[in-house]
Amino acid sequence: MAKSGKDTLFSHDYRGEASREPLAARMRPRTLDEFIGQDHIVGPGRLLRRAIQKDQLSSILLSGPPGTGKTTLARIIANTTSSNFLSLNAVLAGIADLRTAIEKAKEHFDLYGKRTILFVDEVHRWNKSQQDALLPWVENGTIILIGATTENPFFEVNNALVSRSRVFLLKTLTDADLEKIAWQALRDSERGYGKFDIHFEKGALEHLIHTADGDARSLLNALELAVETSVPAWPPRDGEAIEISMAIAEESIQKRAVLYDKDGDYHYDAISAFIKSIRGSDPDAALYWLARMIYAGEDPSFIFRRLLILAAEDIGLADPGAISTVNACAQAFDRIAALYLATSPKSNSTMGYFDALAAVEQEFAEVPNHLKDGNRDQKGFGHGEGYKYPHAYKDHWVAQQYLPDSLKQAVFYFPSDSGFEKERKTAVLEKREAQLALTPGDIDSQPLPDAGEAAIWSMEGEKRKKWLARAEGSASSRLITARALVFDYLRPARSENLLTIDPRKGFYCLETIRRCPEGTSAVIVQDEESRSLIELETRNLPELARPFILVWDQQNGSADMQTAFGFSAFDLILVCEISKTENFVDQLFSRLLTDSAYEKLPRLIAFFEILAGRSSRISEFLKLSVPPQDSEKMRIITELENFENEYGSGPGFRKEQNAGIESCKDLMELVQQKLSMTGLNGEIKTAELSGTFSRRLSNEEIELWFSENSPYRKALAAAKGKDFSEQVEEMVKNGALQGKWPLFLALASFSPRHAK
């Protein structure tokens, strides 16, 4: 039963068969632990999960397709929060119902000093005046709004409400999620079918799961129909087996209509993907998106209109007949030109459309993020980010993925050797081969797999970006460049939980707060001073956005992740500047096998080191300040470079003082050595990253390197002679030694697994 003070809409008496509620209603998750899917926002350590658990919810908007869990999350919040909870359905409720809810919220606040959470389902159905009526009460904190919508909130919800809310984007459930939901219902004896003897013909359950197309409600409704119609009478007799055949499964679930609203995101995203596919000369993707739109009932005149625009803007004078051809096709849509067609060369390659249509009917594939319509919500969720505009490249073409991820190897169009088609066959096949050969690393502006498109937006988050920029403004350009190189290489997903072992008092941790706003940032530091500094730097952030901080006990390695952070499901552990953190890196590795918190090992452990011996050599400084045509000075620089290859560089950069890591090979050997002590196995990958940073050689540094007792000056004079040493010193002191300096980093990543 619901808690006292909760609206009875979310109260259910789960009495199994006695209640006769639909299975989908009976099986609604009651807690976050029962909730399946949407790990990017409610998985362990994620922002929304922590807000619900701590009962620190602010106004939120839940946006996503039907059956993805929006209403269920609202029910879970209703069962968890100590606040008063009310609910309205915008389809049924008008302004009078809203005023009544506001009066109840005011009364509850006046009597008990507690706020009210108001859940509004289908919030986009309310007009502007109804949405505006909520604003004063959301602003003064009397009401915490939870709005659920299948539409784009940036277009269908008032800007004022959006700016005062955190927007969460729910995604279509995967087949793996739906399988868990199905078995949850089949095994639950209280609310589901756990007390019955149910058997599925091979492939029958899989058919229900796949045909549900990411909609949990559709799956459970079909499962209920299949189970309860497979026996002569319901409930079955004691001991009677329930056999579900493939035929029953097929009858129980009809193909779900493609999610498509001619005024909504799916309409604009599909036409965006279609036009970009044609612009990118990908006939397979063009056929797929065309089939997708026609299958969903798109108006052909709208498609022809967009094709006419494309023929004029993207093809233009490269093929002046294109616009006439499209216009003729539009006119021929209702007409037949019999004689012309009868005497024309023949090709049935357009039958590939029906293969594309079959792919559409098979599954509802998500539009890739870079193909989505960036004009509608690029700011909110980054739609369209990473798209490469073909006209900006040579020959107006660039290799780029235009089909959904699940179909990226699909081929629908097979050009014939007849007529006009024969002329273009070679070009079509060459571009297709380049497309099919693409790997994520080939497209540097496109997100890597699992990098994750934005799933949460808030005005608070936009302000946080500016705060972070101010907080780190005093950091050296070299460190900022090095950090950017590493994180750009790793590309952690926005919703990942990232643990940083940080020897620089939170400098790297700040970047995880920026890169993973929908996950959790945790950091291990070496002393209390570092903890205090991070707390000071992040004090202005909301509580849920602040990092978890743990001071490592270097004597006994007693860091308990579960106790310290409340969870331990880290997706990525990043050990920064490993030569500075070896004391507790050893202990971290030793815990990976023994700590029960790490039953599921992190996806990636990464290590990197700034190769100081290669990044601050005097010869490198001089190269940028001496004209190449000055042969004498260039000769001196070359000799100095040879010396520094053996010696190192100035104070703190001697090779013997940095013997641990000088290359990727050294780093890999060090990582392998640590891992072999723990029994972990897995593949180690290394990379050498390089960049440039702005720096000026200070007078203090010059004086230190060339002082009378400087080991560097003594070694240089001993190796090359006193006169040579004095020549170098004069060049350094007289040169304008500032500009872009080289930076090199070695990075080793390890995907661990338990030893077998």
C-alpha positions in Angstrom: 0.0 0.0 0.0 1.1 3.6 -0.6 2.4 5.7 2.2 0.2 8.0 4.1 -0.3 11.3 2.3 0.2 9.7 -1.2 -2.3 9.9 -3.9 -4.2 6.6 -4.3 -3.5 6.6 -8.0 -0.2 5.0 -7.2 -1.6 2.5 -4.6 -2.0 -1.1 -5.6 -3.0 -4.2 -3.8 -0.9 -6.8 -5.5 -2.9 -9.9 -4.7 -2.1 -11.8 -7.8 -5.2 -13.3 -9.5 -7.6 -11.8 -7.0 -6.9 -8.3 -8.2 -7.3 -9.1 -11.9 -5.3 -6.0 -12.8 -3.4 -6.4 -16.1 0.0 -8.0 -15.8 1.7 -4.8 -16.8 0.1 -3.0 -13.9 0.8 -5.8 -11.4 4.4 -6.0 -12.4 5.2 -2.3 -12.2 8.5 -2.0 -10.2 8.0 -0.7 -6.7 11.6 0.1 -6.0 14.7 1.2 -7.9 16.2 -2.3 -7.4 13.2 -3.8 -9.3 13.4 -1.2 -12.1 15.0 -2.6 -15.3 16.7 -0.5 -18.0 17.7 3.2 -18.1 21.0 2.5 -16.3 22.3 5.7 -17.8 20.1 7.7 -15.4 19.1 5.3 -12.6 21.9 2.8 -12.5 24.1 2.6 -9.3 25.7 5.9 -8.6 23.7 7.8 -11.3 22.4 11.3 -10.6 18.7 10.5 -10.5 19.1 7.4 -8.4 21.0 9.3 -5.8 18.4 12.1 -5.8 15.6 9.6 -5.3 17.4 7.7 -2.6 18.4 10.9 -0.7 14.9 12.4 -1.2 16.5 15.5 -2.7 14.6 15.6 -5.9 14.2 18.9 -7.8 11.8 19.5 -10.6 12.4 17.1 -13.5 11.0 16.3 -16.9 11.1 12.7 -18.1 11.1 12.4 -21.9 11.1 9.2 -23.9 9.1 6.7 -26.0 6.1 4.8 -24.6 6.9 1.9 -22.4 10.3 3.0 -21.2 9.5 3.6 -17.6 8.5 7.3 -17.2 5.3 6.6 -15.1 7.0 3.8 -13.3 9.7 6.1 -12.1 7.1 8.5 -10.8 5.5 5.6 -8.9 8.8 4.7 -7.3 9.4 8.3 -6.3 5.9 8.3 -4.8 6.8 5.2 -2.7 10.1 6.6 -1.6 9.7 10.3 -0.9 8.6 11.8 2.4 7.0 14.7 0.5 3.3 14.9 -0.2 2.6 13.3 -3.6 -0.1 14.2 -6.1 -0.7 13.2 -9.7 -2.6 14.5 -12.7 -3.0 13.4 -16.3 -2.8 16.4 -18.6 -5.2 14.6 -21.1 -8.0 14.5 -18.5 -7.1 17.3 -16.1 -7.8 21.0 -16.8 -7.0 24.3 -15.1 -9.5 23.7 -12.3 -7.9 20.3 -11.4 -4.5 22.0 -11.4 -5.7 24.8 -9.0 -7.1 22.2 -6.7 -3.7 20.4 -6.6 -2.0 23.7 -5.9 -4.3 24.4 -3.0 -3.6 21.0 -1.6 0.1 21.6 -1.9 -0.1 25.0 -0.2 -2.2 23.5 2.6 0.2 20.7 3.1 3.2 23.1 3.2 1.4 25.4 5.7 0.4 22.5 8.0 3.5 20.3 7.9 6.2 22.4 6.3 6.7 19.8 3.5 6.7 20.3 -0.2 4.5 18.5 -2.7 5.7 16.4 -5.6 3.2 16.9 -8.5 3.4 14.3 -11.2 1.9 15.4 -14.5 1.6 12.7 -17.1 1.6 13.8 -20.8 2.6 17.3 -19.6 2.9 18.5 -23.2 -0.9 18.2 -23.6 -1.3 21.3 -21.4 -1.5 24.6 -23.1 0.7 27.6 -22.3 -1.6 29.1 -19.7 -1.9 25.8 -17.9 1.8 25.3 -17.8 2.3 29.0 -16.7 0.0 28.4 -13.8 2.6 26.1 -12.3 5.5 28.5 -12.5 5.1 30.5 -9.3 4.7 27.4 -7.2 7.7 25.6 -8.8 9.8 28.8 -8.3 9.0 29.2 -4.6 9.5 25.5 -3.9 5.9 24.7 -2.9 5.7 22.2 -5.8 8.3 19.9 -7.2 7.2 19.0 -10.7 7.7 15.6 -12.4 6.5 15.9 -15.9 6.4 12.9 -18.3 6.2 13.4 -22.1 6.8 11.4 -25.2 7.5 14.7 -27.1 10.6 16.9 -27.2 10.3 19.0 -24.0 12.3 21.9 -25.6 9.5 22.4 -28.0 6.4 21.2 -26.2 7.0 22.5 -22.7 7.3 26.1 -21.8 10.9 27.4 -21.7 10.3 28.8 -18.2 9.4 25.3 -16.9 12.3 23.7 -18.8 14.8 26.1 -17.4 13.7 25.3 -13.9 13.8 21.6 -14.4 16.4 18.9 -15.0 15.5 17.1 -18.3 16.1 13.3 -18.4 16.0 11.5 -21.7 14.8 7.9 -21.4 15.8 5.5 -24.2 14.1 2.6 -25.9 14.6 -0.6 -23.9 17.0 -3.2 -25.3 16.0 -6.8 -26.0 18.2 -7.8 -23.0 16.2 -5.4 -20.8 12.9 -6.9 -22.1 14.1 -10.4 -21.5 14.8 -9.6 -17.8 11.3 -8.0 -17.5 9.7 -11.1 -19.1 11.5 -13.5 -16.7 10.7 -11.2 -13.8 7.0 -11.7 -14.5 7.3 -15.4 -15.2 9.1 -16.1 -11.9 7.2 -13.8 -9.6 4.7 -15.9 -7.6 2.9 -13.0 -6.0 2.3 -10.7 -8.9 3.2 -12.7 -12.0 3.1 -16.3 -13.1 5.7 -17.9 -10.9 3.3 -20.5 -9.4 2.4 -21.9 -12.9 4.2 -24.4 -15.0 4.9 -22.5 -18.2 6.8 -23.7 -21.2 7.7 -21.9 -24.4 8.3 -23.5 -27.8 11.8 -22.6 -29.0 11.9 -19.0 -30.2 8.4 -18.1 -28.9 9.5 -16.0 -26.0 12.2 -14.4 -28.2 9.5 -13.5 -30.7 7.5 -11.7 -28.1 10.6 -9.8 -26.8 11.8 -8.8 -30.3 8.4 -7.7 -31.6 7.7 -5.6 -28.5 10.4 -3.3 -29.9 11.6 -1.8 -26.7 8.2 -1.3 -25.1 7.8 -3.1 -21.7 4.1 -2.5 -21.6 3.6 -4.1 -25.0 5.7 -7.1 -24.0 3.8 -7.7 -20.7 0.4 -7.3 -22.4 1.4 -9.9 -25.1 2.9 -12.2 -22.5 -0.4 -12.1 -20.5 -2.4 -12.8 -23.6 -0.2 -15.7 -24.6 -0.2 -17.3 -21.1 -3.8 -17.0 -20.3 -5.2 -18.1 -23.7 -3.0 -21.2 -23.9 -5.2 -23.2 -21.5 -9.0 -24.0 -21.9 -9.9 -21.9 -18.8 -8.1 -19.5 -16.5 -6.7 -20.0 -14.0 -5.5 -23.5 -15.0 -6.2 -26.6 -13.0 -3.5 -27.6 -10.4 -0.6 -29.2 -12.1 -1.8 -28.3 -15.6 1.2 -27.3 -17.8 0.9 -24.2 -20.0 2.5 -24.7 -23.4 3.1 -21.5 -25.5 3.7 -22.3 -29.1 5.2 -20.0 -31.7 1.8 -19.6 -33.4 0.3 -18.4 -30.1 3.2 -16.0 -29.6 2.7 -14.6 -33.0 -1.1 -14.2 -32.4 -0.5 -12.5 -29.0 1.6 -9.7 -30.2 0.9 -7.7 -33.4 3.7 -5.7 -34.9 4.0 -2.5 -33.0 3.5 0.6 -35.2 6.7 2.5 -35.8 6.9 5.4 -33.3 6.2 8.4 -35.5 4.4 11.6 -35.0 4.2 14.0 -37.9 4.7 16.9 -35.5 7.2 15.3 -33.2 10.9 14.5 -32.9 10.7 11.1 -34.8 9.2 12.9 -37.8 12.0 15.5 -37.9 14.8 13.0 -37.1 13.7 10.6 -39.8 13.5 13.2 -42.5 16.9 14.7 -41.3 18.5 11.2 -41.6 16.9 10.7 -45.0 18.2 14.0 -46.4 21.7 13.6 -44.9 21.9 10.1 -46.4 21.2 11.4 -49.9 23.5 14.3 -49.4 26.2 11.8 -48.3 25.6 9.6 -51.4 24.5 6.6 -49.4 21.7 4.8 -51.4 21.3 2.0 -48.8 20.6 4.5 -46.0 18.4 6.6 -48.3 16.2 3.6 -49.1 16.0 2.6 -45.4 14.9 6.0 -44.2 12.4 6.4 -47.1 10.9 3.0 -46.2 10.8 4.0 -42.5 8.8 7.2 -43.3 6.4 5.6 -45.8 5.8 2.6 -43.4 4.9 5.1 -40.7 2.4 6.9 -43.0 4.4 10.0 -43.9 2.8 12.2 -46.6 4.5 11.6 -49.9 4.1 15.2 -50.9 6.2 16.2 -47.9 9.0 13.8 -49.0 8.9 15.1 -52.6 9.0 18.7 -51.4 12.2 18.0 -49.4 13.7 16.2 -52.3 13.1 19.2 -54.6 14.8 21.4 -52.1 17.8 19.0 -51.8 18.0 18.8 -55.7 18.4 22.5 -55.8 20.6 23.1 -52.8 22.9 20.0 -52.6 23.1 18.8 -56.3 22.5 22.1 -58.2 24.5 22.5 -61.3 26.5 19.3 -60.8 23.4 17.6 -62.3 21.0 20.3 -63.6 18.5 17.6 -64.6 18.1 16.4 -61.0 15.4 18.9 -60.0 13.5 18.2 -63.3 13.7 14.4 -62.6 12.4 14.8 -59.0 9.6 17.1 -60.2 8.6 14.6 -62.9 8.6 11.8 -60.3 6.3 13.8 -58.1 3.9 14.3 -61.0 4.2 10.7 -62.0 3.2 9.6 -58.6 -0.4 9.7 -59.8 0.2 9.1 -63.5 1.7 6.6 -65.9 3.8 7.4 -69.0 3.4 4.1 -70.8 5.3 4.5 -74.1 8.3 6.2 -72.6 8.7 3.6 -70.0 8.1 0.7 -72.4 11.0 1.8 -74.6 13.5 2.6 -71.8 16.4 0.4 -70.6 15.2 -1.8 -67.7 16.4 -2.3 -64.1 14.6 -3.5 -61.1 17.2 -2.4 -58.6 14.6 -0.1 -56.9 13.1 -3.3 -55.5 15.8 -2.8 -52.8 13.2 -0.6 -51.2 11.2 -3.7 -50.2 14.3 -5.1 -48.5 14.7 -1.8 -46.6 11.0 -2.0 -45.7 11.5 -5.5 -44.3 14.3 -4.1 -42.1 11.9 -1.4 -40.9 9.3 -4.0 -40.1 11.8 -6.2 -38.3 12.8 -3.6 -35.7 12.5 0.1 -34.7 16.2 1.3 -34.9 17.2 4.5 -33.3 18.2 7.4 -35.5 22.0 7.9 -35.0 22.6 11.0 -32.9 24.7 12.8 -35.6 21.8 12.4 -38.1 19.1 13.8 -35.9 17.7 17.2 -36.5 20.0 19.6 -34.7 17.8 22.6 -35.3 15.3 21.4 -32.6 17.4 20.4 -29.5 21.1 20.6 -30.3 21.5 22.7 -27.2 19.6 20.3 -24.9 20.8 16.9 -26.0 23.4 17.5 -28.6 21.4 16.2 -31.5 23.3 16.5 -34.8 26.6 16.7 -33.0 29.4 15.0 -34.9 27.7 15.2 -38.3 30.1 15.9 -41.2 28.7 18.2 -43.8 29.8 16.6 -47.1 30.1 19.9 -49.0 32.9 20.9 -46.7 35.1 18.0 -48.0 36.9 17.3 -51.3 34.5 16.1 -54.0 31.6 17.0 -51.7 31.8 13.6 -50.0 33.1 12.1 -46.8 32.8 8.6 -45.4 30.2 8.6 -42.6 27.7 6.2 -41.1 24.1 6.9 -42.3 22.3 3.7 -41.3 21.4 2.9 -37.7 24.0 1.0 -35.6 22.2 -2.3 -35.9 22.1 -2.0 -39.7 25.3 -0.3 -40.5 26.5 -3.2 -42.6 23.2 -3.6 -44.5 23.0 -3.3 -48.3 19.7 -2.7 -50.0 20.6 -1.2 -53.4 22.4 -3.2 -56.1 23.0 -1.1 -59.2 22.5 -2.9 -62.5 24.6 -2.7 -65.7 21.8 -1.2 -67.7 21.5 2.4 -69.1 22.1 5.4 -66.9 22.7 3.1 -63.8 25.8 1.6 -65.4 27.5 4.9 -65.6 27.3 5.5 -61.9 27.7 1.9 -60.6 31.5 2.2 -60.0 31.2 5.4 -58.0 28.4 3.9 -55.9 30.3 0.8 -55.1 33.5 2.6 -54.2 31.8 4.9 -51.8 29.9 1.9 -50.3 33.1 0.0 -49.7 34.6 3.0 -47.9 31.5 3.3 -45.7 31.5 -0.4 -44.8 35.2 -0.3 -43.9 34.7 2.5 -41.4 35.7 2.0 -37.8 34.8 4.4 -35.0 38.4 5.6 -34.9 38.3 6.7 -38.5 35.8 9.4 -37.8 37.3 11.7 -35.2 34.4 14.0 -34.9 31.9 11.2 -34.3 31.4 9.8 -30.8 33.0 6.4 -30.1 30.7 3.5 -29.1 29.2 4.0 -25.6 30.5 7.6 -25.5 26.8 8.4 -25.1 24.7 11.2 -26.3 23.4 13.7 -23.7 20.7 12.2 -21.5 20.2 15.0 -19.0 20.0 18.7 -19.4 19.5 21.5 -16.8 20.1 25.2 -16.6 22.1 24.3 -13.4 24.4 22.2 -15.6 24.9 25.1 -18.0 25.9 27.4 -15.2 28.2 24.6 -13.8 30.3 24.7 -17.0 31.1 28.3 -16.4 32.0 27.7 -12.8 34.3 24.9 -13.7 36.1 27.1 -16.2 36.7 29.7 -13.4 37.7 27.1 -10.8 40.6 25.8 -12.9 41.6 29.1 -14.4 44.9 29.2 -12.6 46.1 25.8 -13.8 49.1 25.7 -16.1 48.5 25.4 -19.8 50.6 22.3 -19.9 48.5 20.4 -17.4 45.2 21.6 -19.0 46.5 20.4 -22.4 47.6 17.1 -20.9 44.3 16.5 -19.2 42.3 17.3 -22.3 44.4 14.9 -24.4 43.7 12.0 -22.0 40.0 12.7 -21.7 39.5 13.3 -25.4 41.2 9.9 -26.0 39.1 8.1 -23.4 35.8 9.8 -24.1 34.0 8.6 -21.0 30.2 8.5 -21.4 28.2 11.3 -19.8 26.4 8.8 -17.5 29.5 6.9 -16.4 30.6 6.5 -12.8 34.3 7.5 -12.9 36.8 7.0 -10.1 39.9 9.1 -10.3 43.1 8.5 -8.4 44.4 12.1 -8.4 47.8 13.2 -7.2 47.1 16.9 -8.1 44.6 17.8 -5.4 41.5 17.3 -7.5 42.7 18.8 -10.8 41.7 15.7 -12.8 38.6 15.2 -10.7 37.2 18.6 -11.9 37.3 17.2 -15.5 35.2 14.2 -14.5 32.5 16.5 -13.1 32.4 18.2 -16.5 32.6 15.1 -18.6 30.2 12.8 -16.6 27.4 15.1 -15.4 24.8 12.3 -15.4 27.0 9.8 -13.5 29.1 10.1 -10.4 32.6 11.5 -9.9 34.6 10.0 -7.1 38.2 10.7 -6.3 40.9 9.2 -4.1 43.5 11.6 -2.8 46.6 11.1 -0.7 46.1 13.5 2.2 43.5 15.6 4.1 44.9 18.8 2.6 43.9 17.6 -0.9 40.4 16.6 0.4 39.9 20.1 1.9 41.0 21.8 -1.3 38.5 19.8 -3.4 35.7 20.5 -0.9 36.6 24.2 -1.1 36.6 24.2 -4.9 33.3 22.4 -5.2 31.4 24.0 -2.3 29.2 26.0 -4.6 28.0 23.0 -6.5 24.6 21.3 -5.6 25.2 18.4 -3.2 24.3 15.8 -5.8 26.9 17.2 -8.2 29.8 17.2 -5.7 32.4 14.4 -6.0 32.8 11.7 -3.4 36.2 12.1 -1.8 38.3 9.4 -0.1 41.7 9.8 1.5 43.7 6.7 0.9 45.1 5.0 4.0 48.5 4.2 2.6 49.6 2.0 5.6 47.0 -0.7 5.3 45.0 0.1 2.1 41.7 0.1 4.0 39.8 2.2 1.5 36.3 0.6 1.4 34.6 1.9 -1.8 31.2 0.6 -0.8 31.3 2.3 2.6 33.0 5.5 1.4 30.8 6.1 -1.7 27.6 4.1 -1.0 28.2 2.1 -4.2 31.1 0.6 -6.1 29.9 0.2 -9.7 32.5 2.3 -11.4 32.6 2.1 -15.1 36.1 3.6 -15.4 39.0 3.9 -13.0 41.6 6.5 -14.0 45.0 6.4 -12.4 46.6 9.8 -13.0 50.4 10.3 -13.3 51.2 6.8 -12.1 54.7 7.6 -11.0 53.3 9.9 -8.4 50.7 7.4 -7.1 52.5 4.1 -7.0 52.2 3.8 -3.2 48.5 3.3 -3.3 48.2 2.0 -6.8 49.8 -1.3 -5.6 47.1 -1.5 -2.9 44.3 -0.7 -5.4 45.3 -3.6 -7.6 45.5 -6.0 -4.7 41.9 -5.1 -3.8 40.4 -5.7 -7.2 40.3 -9.5 -6.7 39.6 -9.6 -2.9 37.1 -6.8 -2.4 33.5 -8.1 -2.8 32.6 -4.6 -4.0 34.3 -5.5 -7.3 32.4 -8.6 -8.2 31.9 -6.8 -11.5 35.2 -5.3 -12.5 35.3 -1.8 -14.2 35.0 -1.6 -17.9 38.4 0.1 -18.2 41.3 0.9 -16.0 43.5 3.6 -17.6 46.9 4.9 -16.6 48.8 7.8 -18.0 52.0 9.6 -17.4 53.3 13.0 -18.5 56.7 12.2 -20.1 58.4 15.1 -18.5 61.9 14.1 -19.9 60.6 14.7 -23.4 58.4 17.7 -22.9 60.6 20.5 -21.5 64.0 20.3 -23.2 65.9 23.5 -23.8 66.6 22.4 -27.4 62.9 22.3 -28.0 62.5 25.9 -26.7 65.3 27.2 -28.9 64.0 25.5 -32.0 60.9 27.8 -31.8 62.9 31.0 -31.3 65.7 30.6 -33.8 65.1 31.2 -37.5 65.8 28.0 -39.6 68.1 30.0 -41.9 70.6 30.8 -39.1 72.7 27.7 -39.8 75.2 28.3 -37.0 72.6 28.5 -34.3 70.7 25.5 -35.7 74.0 23.6 -35.5 74.3 24.4 -31.8 70.7 23.4 -31.2 71.3 20.0 -33.0 74.3 19.3 -30.8 72.3 20.4 -27.7 69.5 18.0 -28.7 71.9 15.1 -29.0 73.2 15.9 -25.5 69.7 16.1 -24.0 68.8 12.8 -25.6 71.4 11.2 -23.3 71.1 13.5 -20.3 67.5 14.5 -20.1 67.0 18.2 -19.5 67.0 20.7 -16.6 66.6 20.2 -12.9 63.9 17.6 -12.1 64.1 16.1 -15.6 67.2 13.9 -15.3 66.7 10.5 -16.8 68.0 8.7 -13.7 65.5 10.7 -11.6 62.6 9.6 -13.9 63.7 6.1 -14.6 60.2 4.5 -14.3 58.5 5.7 -17.4 60.0 7.1 -20.6 57.8 5.4 -23.2 54.6 3.5 -23.8 56.7 0.3 -23.6 57.9 1.2 -20.1 54.4 2.0 -19.0 53.0 -1.2 -20.4 55.6 -3.2 -18.6 54.9 -1.4 -15.3 51.1 -2.1 -15.7 51.7 -5.7 -16.5 54.0 -6.1 -13.5 51.3 -4.7 -11.2 48.6 -6.9 -12.7 50.6 -10.1 -12.6 50.8 -9.7 -8.8 47.0 -9.7 -8.5 46.1 -12.6 -10.9 44.0 -10.3 -13.1 44.1 -10.9 -16.8 43.0 -9.0 -19.8 44.2 -7.0 -22.8 46.5 -4.1 -22.3 46.5 -1.4 -25.0 48.9 1.5 -25.1 48.9 4.8 -27.0 51.2 7.7 -27.2 49.4 11.0 -27.2 50.9 14.3 -28.3 49.9 17.9 -28.3 51.2 21.4 -27.8 50.8 23.9 -25.0 51.6 27.6 -24.6 54.5 28.4 -22.3 57.1 31.0 -21.6 60.5 30.0 -20.2 60.8 32.1 -17.1 63.9 34.0 -15.9 63.8 31.9 -12.7 64.0 28.7 -14.7 66.9 30.0 -16.9 68.8 31.1 -13.7 68.3 27.7 -12.1 69.4 25.8 -15.2 72.5 27.9 -15.7 73.6 28.8 -12.2 77.1 28.1 -11.2 76.3 24.9 -9.3 73.7 23.6 -11.7 74.1 19.9 -12.5 72.8 20.6 -16.0 75.4 23.3 -16.8 78.2 21.2 -15.4 77.1 18.1 -17.4 76.8 20.2 -20.6 80.2 21.8 -20.1 81.8 18.4 -19.4 80.2 16.9 -22.5 80.5 19.7 -25.0 83.0 22.1 -23.5 82.8 25.4 -21.6 82.6 27.6 -24.7 79.6 25.5 -26.0 77.8 25.8 -22.7 78.3 29.6 -22.6 77.0 29.8 -26.2 73.8 27.9 -25.3 73.3 30.1 -22.2 73.6 33.3 -24.2 71.1 32.0 -26.8 68.6 31.1 -24.0 69.0 34.4 -22.1 68.6 36.5 -25.3 65.8 34.5 -26.9 62.1 35.2 -26.8 61.4 31.7 -25.5 57.7 31.5 -25.6 55.2 29.9 -27.9 53.7 26.4 -28.5 55.8 23.7 -26.9 55.5 19.9 -27.6 53.8 17.6 -25.1 53.9 13.8 -25.0 52.0 11.4 -22.9 51.9 7.6 -22.6 48.6 6.0 -21.8 47.9 2.3 -21.1 44.3 1.0 -20.8 43.4 -2.4 -19.4 40.0 -4.1 -19.7 40.2 -6.5 -16.7 38.5 -9.7 -16.0 38.8 -12.3 -13.2 41.4 -15.0 -13.8 39.8 -18.3 -14.7 
